[in-house]
Amino acid sequence: MSDTQAVTKPYQIGMLVFPGMTSLDFDAPVDALSRMPHTQVHVLAKTLEPVKNDIGLMVTPTMQMRDAPRLDLLFVGGGRGVNRLLEDEETIDFLRLRAPEAQWITAVCAGSLLLGAAGLLQGYKAATHWAAMEVLPLLGAIPTYERVVIDRNRITGGGVTAGLDFGLTVAAQLHGEQHAMETQLMVEYDPHPPFDAGSPFRAPAQVLEKVRTALAASTQERLEIARRIATRHGWAVPGGTNT
């Protein structure tokens, strides 16, 4: 972006919202991204009707997807509501149409599956929620167990709380580490979790089993949908994972 463009045209970010999205998948990234200078954030949905997230709060879109301007950064969060969108033609077509013009194509948590369903992660390393990692290869992505993964112009984050790591990473890419650190200090992001149970690799076995069981139905549904998508497109499924 030239200096002239930087003065006359804000950096355009489109953040997709949908029923059943995880609140923190959206709230943490939008906080960090909205703090970037000369940036305009558009909250996009099919209609302008308020969208109910996973904890029952309503998010009001600022613009319909079809009316969005040319986007410099495209973002999708996750949540159980992603499952309904993986085969939603309007949403998938929007992502496919807008991705080529974007500087960055991004997602957090299960939002990575939506990018994959649109064919935007073929051959790319990607992060997602740990319970959805096995879905990624069916959509052509290379599962990578990191909080934030940058592969060319794709930036993907892990589950839920990784959204703030994601937002700070994007801020550093666009405005430098100094700005990102200022934002981190401004929001006092200095995590000291009360329990060491935030990863499937460290959580106690009984905790992991209970959470895995709670997520099993949604994960199985995602696997079945991803297999249909892969079959429909004739996509090869890479073997193994990048850990």
Kinemage of the C-alpha trace (Angstrom):
@kinemage 1
@onewidth
@group {chain A} dominant
@subgroup {mainchain}
@vectorlist {calphas} color= white
{ca met a 1} P 0.000 0.000 0.000
{ca ser a 2} L 1.439 3.379 -0.989
{ca asp a 3} L 1.669 6.368 1.362
{ca thr a 4} L -1.062 8.115 -0.633
{ca gln a 5} L -3.398 5.140 -0.375
{ca ala a 6} L -2.633 4.825 3.329
{ca val a 7} L -3.817 8.399 3.879
{ca thr a 8} L -6.923 8.278 1.697
{ca lys a 9} L -8.194 4.731 2.183
{ca pro a 10} L -8.373 2.847 5.488
{ca tyr a 11} L -7.230 -0.750 5.636
{ca gln a 12} L -10.401 -2.748 5.017
{ca ile a 13} L -11.114 -5.758 7.260
{ca gly a 14} L -14.127 -8.023 6.836
{ca met a 15} L -15.080 -10.219 9.806
{ca leu a 16} L -17.770 -12.801 9.162
{ca val a 17} L -20.338 -13.478 11.899
{ca phe a 18} L -22.958 -16.217 11.993
{ca pro a 19} L -25.399 -17.912 14.396
{ca gly a 20} L -23.670 -20.160 16.892
{ca met a 21} L -20.234 -18.587 16.508
{ca thr a 22} L -17.997 -18.713 19.564
{ca ser a 23} L -18.084 -15.311 21.246
{ca leu a 24} L -14.373 -15.120 22.075
{ca asp a 25} L -13.373 -16.243 18.570
{ca phe a 26} L -14.746 -12.904 17.404
{ca asp a 27} L -14.379 -10.648 20.435
{ca ala a 28} L -10.631 -11.107 20.967
{ca pro a 29} L -9.573 -10.622 17.324
{ca val a 30} L -11.909 -7.671 16.744
{ca asp a 31} L -10.509 -5.935 19.820
{ca ala a 32} L -6.917 -6.236 18.602
{ca leu a 33} L -7.682 -5.476 14.961
{ca ser a 34} L -9.846 -2.451 15.768
{ca arg a 35} L -6.939 -0.895 17.661
{ca met a 36} L -4.791 -0.782 14.526
{ca pro a 37} L -4.372 2.691 13.032
{ca his a 38} L -6.229 3.741 9.899
{ca thr a 39} L -8.314 0.573 9.874
{ca gln a 40} L -11.985 0.037 9.102
{ca val a 41} L -13.582 -3.159 10.406
{ca his a 42} L -16.754 -4.451 8.745
{ca val a 43} L -18.838 -7.002 10.635
{ca leu a 44} L -20.347 -9.074 7.845
{ca ala a 45} L -23.308 -11.440 7.663
{ca lys a 46} L -25.922 -12.542 5.169
{ca thr a 47} L -28.395 -9.996 6.516
{ca leu a 48} L -28.309 -7.073 8.920
{ca glu a 49} L -30.329 -8.977 11.510
{ca pro a 50} L -28.551 -9.400 14.867
{ca val a 51} L -26.694 -12.720 15.136
{ca lys a 52} L -26.881 -14.818 18.318
{ca asn a 53} L -23.534 -16.252 19.352
{ca asp a 54} L -22.817 -19.382 21.389
{ca ile a 55} L -23.490 -17.737 24.765
{ca gly a 56} L -26.716 -16.034 23.680
{ca leu a 57} L -25.368 -12.528 23.095
{ca met a 58} L -26.413 -10.668 19.984
{ca val a 59} L -23.908 -9.244 17.508
{ca thr a 60} L -25.207 -6.710 15.002
{ca pro a 61} L -23.610 -6.853 11.534
{ca thr a 62} L -22.537 -3.537 10.052
{ca met a 63} L -22.901 -4.692 6.452
{ca gln a 64} L -24.270 -7.528 4.366
{ca met a 65} L -21.616 -9.769 2.847
{ca arg a 66} L -22.635 -8.938 -0.696
{ca asp a 67} L -22.188 -5.208 -0.038
{ca ala a 68} L -18.677 -5.437 1.401
{ca pro a 69} L -15.993 -3.316 -0.257
{ca arg a 70} L -12.733 -4.784 -1.519
{ca leu a 71} L -11.252 -6.377 1.588
{ca asp a 72} L -7.591 -6.264 2.535
{ca leu a 73} L -8.063 -8.846 5.278
{ca leu a 74} L -10.723 -11.539 5.433
{ca phe a 75} L -11.503 -13.176 8.793
{ca val a 76} L -13.659 -16.095 9.941
{ca gly a 77} L -14.112 -17.227 13.535
{ca gly a 78} L -15.355 -20.597 14.719
{ca gly a 79} L -17.981 -22.281 16.848
{ca arg a 80} L -20.573 -25.001 16.428
{ca gly a 81} L -22.354 -22.781 13.921
{ca val a 82} L -19.517 -23.389 11.457
{ca asn a 83} L -20.934 -26.840 10.740
{ca arg a 84} L -24.005 -25.358 9.072
{ca leu a 85} L -21.875 -23.112 6.882
{ca leu a 86} L -19.427 -25.700 5.553
{ca glu a 87} L -21.832 -26.531 2.728
{ca asp a 88} L -23.619 -23.180 2.555
{ca glu a 89} L -23.184 -22.002 -1.023
{ca glu a 90} L -23.664 -18.297 -0.338
{ca thr a 91} L -20.988 -18.231 2.366
{ca ile a 92} L -18.544 -20.438 0.469
{ca asp a 93} L -18.986 -18.414 -2.713
{ca phe a 94} L -18.361 -15.194 -0.782
{ca leu a 95} L -15.078 -16.536 0.609
{ca arg a 96} L -13.933 -17.856 -2.771
{ca leu a 97} L -14.777 -14.589 -4.510
{ca arg a 98} L -13.169 -12.287 -1.968
{ca ala a 99} L -10.052 -14.305 -1.114
{ca pro a 100} L -8.049 -13.546 -4.293
{ca glu a 101} L -8.235 -9.791 -3.699
{ca ala a 102} L -7.276 -9.948 -0.015
{ca gln a 103} L -3.773 -9.396 1.295
{ca trp a 104} L -4.449 -11.756 4.196
{ca ile a 105} L -6.895 -14.664 4.488
{ca thr a 106} L -7.389 -15.521 8.131
{ca ala a 107} L -9.321 -17.561 10.659
{ca val a 108} L -9.397 -18.611 14.286
{ca cys a 109} L -10.515 -21.922 15.776
{ca ala a 110} L -13.018 -23.845 13.604
{ca gly a 111} L -13.142 -20.911 11.220
{ca ser a 112} L -10.178 -22.602 9.554
{ca leu a 113} L -12.525 -25.400 8.500
{ca leu a 114} L -14.661 -22.878 6.672
{ca leu a 115} L -11.633 -21.584 4.784
{ca gly a 116} L -10.786 -25.201 3.988
{ca ala a 117} L -14.291 -25.923 2.725
{ca ala a 118} L -13.893 -22.992 0.340
{ca gly a 119} L -10.674 -24.542 -0.998
{ca leu a 120} L -8.505 -21.819 0.511
{ca leu a 121} L -6.186 -24.020 2.582
{ca gln a 122} L -5.095 -26.534 -0.041
{ca gly a 123} L -1.455 -27.283 0.789
{ca tyr a 124} L -1.271 -24.684 3.568
{ca lys a 125} L -0.253 -25.281 7.170
{ca ala a 126} L -3.106 -24.301 9.445
{ca ala a 127} L -4.153 -24.213 13.062
{ca thr a 128} L -7.620 -24.816 14.460
{ca his a 129} L -9.201 -26.016 17.698
{ca trp a 130} L -7.452 -29.184 18.879
{ca ala a 131} L -10.673 -31.197 18.562
{ca ala a 132} L -10.974 -30.253 14.886
{ca met a 133} L -7.406 -31.028 13.827
{ca glu a 134} L -8.375 -34.348 12.228
{ca val a 135} L -10.829 -32.536 9.959
{ca leu a 136} L -8.229 -30.285 8.344
{ca pro a 137} L -6.520 -32.936 6.143
{ca leu a 138} L -9.856 -33.771 4.521
{ca leu a 139} L -10.008 -30.135 3.410
{ca gly a 140} L -6.478 -30.111 2.024
{ca ala a 141} L -4.751 -28.369 4.936
{ca ile a 142} L -1.718 -29.456 6.954
{ca pro a 143} L -2.709 -29.524 10.659
{ca thr a 144} L -0.222 -27.617 12.805
{ca tyr a 145} L -0.430 -27.526 16.589
{ca glu a 146} L 0.544 -23.902 17.238
{ca arg a 147} L -1.308 -20.935 18.700
{ca val a 148} L -0.891 -19.001 15.453
{ca val a 149} L 0.312 -20.287 12.080
{ca ile a 150} L 1.475 -18.084 9.217
{ca asp a 151} L 1.848 -19.790 5.847
{ca arg a 152} L 2.308 -17.320 3.011
{ca asn a 153} L -0.749 -15.046 3.212
{ca arg a 154} L -2.807 -17.349 5.411
{ca ile a 155} L -2.893 -16.696 9.158
{ca thr a 156} L -4.822 -19.162 11.305
{ca gly a 157} L -5.219 -19.416 15.050
{ca gly a 158} L -5.914 -22.261 17.426
{ca gly a 159} L -8.976 -22.603 19.609
{ca val a 160} L -10.914 -19.722 21.160
{ca thr a 161} L -8.386 -17.932 23.404
{ca ala a 162} L -5.793 -18.062 20.615
{ca gly a 163} L -7.845 -15.294 19.028
{ca leu a 164} L -5.955 -12.643 20.972
{ca asp a 165} L -2.591 -14.150 20.006
{ca phe a 166} L -3.888 -14.093 16.445
{ca gly a 167} L -4.933 -10.455 16.642
{ca leu a 168} L -1.575 -9.363 18.027
{ca thr a 169} L 0.223 -11.393 15.355
{ca val a 170} L -1.764 -9.666 12.606
{ca ala a 171} L -1.087 -6.277 14.210
{ca ala a 172} L 2.641 -7.020 14.199
{ca gln a 173} L 2.555 -8.074 10.552
{ca leu a 174} L 0.813 -4.865 9.503
{ca his a 175} L 2.205 -2.280 11.911
{ca gly a 176} L 5.299 -3.790 13.485
{ca glu a 177} L 6.112 -5.414 16.795
{ca gln a 178} L 6.202 -2.094 18.655
{ca his a 179} L 2.537 -1.422 17.903
{ca ala a 180} L 1.585 -5.015 18.749
{ca met a 181} L 3.390 -4.818 22.092
{ca glu a 182} L 1.709 -1.511 22.887
{ca thr a 183} L -1.649 -3.146 22.202
{ca gln a 184} L -0.720 -6.134 24.353
{ca leu a 185} L 0.167 -3.832 27.242
{ca met a 186} L -2.921 -1.701 26.698
{ca val a 187} L -5.181 -4.741 27.152
{ca glu a 188} L -2.845 -6.177 29.852
{ca tyr a 189} L -2.511 -9.499 28.095
{ca asp a 190} L -0.227 -11.249 30.589
{ca pro a 191} L -1.753 -14.719 30.961
{ca his a 192} L -1.102 -16.812 34.040
{ca pro a 193} L -3.809 -19.482 33.830
{ca pro a 194} L -4.937 -20.930 37.154
{ca phe a 195} L -4.687 -24.467 35.762
{ca asp a 196} L -2.367 -26.177 33.309
{ca ala a 197} L -5.225 -27.818 31.442
{ca gly a 198} L -5.541 -25.665 28.338
{ca ser a 199} L -3.957 -28.157 25.948
{ca pro a 200} L -4.913 -31.766 25.150
{ca phe a 201} L -1.224 -32.600 25.591
{ca arg a 202} L -1.164 -31.411 29.216
{ca ala a 203} L -4.707 -31.675 30.545
{ca pro a 204} L -5.392 -34.481 33.061
{ca ala a 205} L -6.687 -37.608 31.360
{ca gln a 206} L -10.128 -37.437 32.971
{ca val a 207} L -10.522 -33.800 31.934
{ca leu a 208} L -9.485 -34.524 28.358
{ca glu a 209} L -11.854 -37.459 28.113
{ca lys a 210} L -14.841 -35.495 29.393
{ca val a 211} L -14.243 -32.559 27.045
{ca arg a 212} L -13.521 -34.829 24.096
{ca thr a 213} L -16.805 -36.643 24.754
{ca ala a 214} L -18.697 -33.348 24.959
{ca leu a 215} L -17.280 -32.311 21.577
{ca ala a 216} L -17.547 -35.730 19.909
{ca ala a 217} L -20.895 -35.226 18.167
{ca ser a 218} L -19.870 -31.915 16.602
{ca thr a 219} L -16.479 -33.309 15.589
{ca gln a 220} L -18.084 -36.342 13.960
{ca glu a 221} L -20.509 -34.125 12.079
{ca arg a 222} L -17.593 -32.031 10.813
{ca leu a 223} L -15.729 -35.126 9.655
{ca glu a 224} L -18.752 -36.359 7.722
{ca ile a 225} L -19.309 -32.957 6.109
{ca ala a 226} L -15.613 -32.620 5.230
{ca arg a 227} L -15.615 -36.073 3.602
{ca arg a 228} L -18.589 -35.054 1.452
{ca ile a 229} L -16.845 -31.844 0.438
{ca ala a 230} L -13.589 -33.653 -0.371
{ca thr a 231} L -15.437 -36.267 -2.421
{ca arg a 232} L -17.424 -33.627 -4.271
{ca his a 233} L -14.270 -31.761 -5.284
{ca gly a 234} L -12.065 -34.792 -5.779
{ca trp a 235} L -9.523 -33.493 -3.290
{ca ala a 236} L -6.634 -35.716 -2.246
{ca val a 237} L -6.323 -36.206 1.508
{ca pro a 238} L -2.743 -35.752 2.767
{ca gly a 239} L -1.616 -38.269 5.353
{ca gly a 240} L -0.222 -37.459 8.760
{ca thr a 241} L -0.059 -34.230 10.732
{ca asn a 242} L 2.522 -31.599 11.384
{ca thr a 243} L 3.029 -31.442 15.141
